[in-house]
Amino acid sequence: MDGYVQDLSRPIDIEPLVRVVQTALRIFPRGTRNQTVGWAPARHAALRLFRSEAADQGIWDYLSVVVLRDYIIWRMAGEDGLVNEYDRIIGPFRHQAVARLWWAAELSRNGAELWPTEAVFSYKDAVNYLTNVNAFHNRPAALAYIRFISHTSGTAPIKQMAIETGQTLNHVLTPLCSIHSLPIQAAP
């Protein structure tokens, strides 16, 4: 591993994450691997990262290739035992198996309240939108989205509602987020 692994600016204890994942692998049989998605809050709590650290793709690549390799294969492999979608292993956080779940939990958590994270993980399409829409990098926007789809899930097909709501919020909020993130320059 020399030459491929770099030290981080601070030590990060990955052992709690490894224990959570190993427990899930023991509890859930191979055919029920989608049920482990609900364990995202536990995995998030077990891996204490700052957002700036979690933005480092190398952390997720290391975790998926070295530390949690068995989990990635168990979770993402097809019937042939192969992981055919490489971005699930070393892709961007929106697709990478471990990073995607961590970020979705990070974006949906509300302090000690776990219901938003549990709610978003009960709808696959909501998780997809939460991790794919730039406006949801803003926690209040993400929480508003989760609250809306949670309270209206019985009124329309959730997939269509998640898509339409996510698109609308992205169109409305992305320009606002961009305006507020512009650098402020001093007047000449």
Residue pairs with C-beta under 8 A, 6 or more apart in sequence:
1 66
5 62
5 66
6 58
8 53
8 56
8 59
12 47
12 48
12 49
12 53
12 59
13 48
14 47
14 63
14 67
16 46
16 47
17 43
17 46
17 47
17 63
17 67
17 68
18 67
18 68
19 46
20 39
20 42
20 43
20 46
21 43
21 68
21 71
24 36
24 39
24 71
25 70
25 71
25 74
28 35
28 36
30 74
33 74
33 75
36 75
37 101
37 121
37 127
38 118
38 121
38 122
40 101
40 102
40 104
40 105
40 117
40 121
41 105
41 109
41 114
41 117
41 118
41 121
43 98
43 101
43 102
43 105
44 101
44 102
44 105
44 106
44 109
44 117
47 102
49 59
49 102
51 106
53 59
54 93
54 99
54 102
54 103
54 106
57 92
57 93
57 99
60 90
60 93
60 96
60 98
60 99
61 90
61 96
63 98
64 72
64 89
64 90
64 96
64 97
64 98
64 99
65 89
65 90
68 98
71 97
71 98
72 83
72 88
72 89
72 97
72 98
73 81
73 83
75 97
76 83
76 85
76 88
76 89
76 97
77 83
78 84
83 89
85 91
85 95
87 95
87 96
88 95
88 96
88 97
89 96
89 97
90 96
93 99
93 100
93 103
93 131
94 100
94 103
94 131
94 132
100 127
100 131
103 131
104 117
104 120
104 121
104 127
104 130
104 131
105 117
107 130
107 131
107 136
107 137
107 139
107 142
108 116
108 117
108 119
108 120
108 130
108 142
108 143
108 146
109 116
109 117
110 116
110 139
110 143
116 142
116 143
116 146
116 147
119 126
119 146
119 149
119 150
120 126
120 127
120 130
120 146
121 127
123 149
123 153
123 158
123 162
125 158
125 159
125 162
125 163
126 145
126 146
126 149
126 158
126 162
128 162
129 136
129 145
129 162
129 163
129 165
129 166
130 136
130 142
130 145
130 146
132 166
133 166
133 169
133 170
134 170
134 174
134 177
135 141
135 169
135 170
135 172
135 173
135 174
135 177
136 142
136 145
136 166
136 169
136 170
137 177
138 173
138 177
141 169
141 173
144 169
145 165
145 166
145 169
148 165
149 158
149 161
149 162
149 165
152 161
153 161
155 161
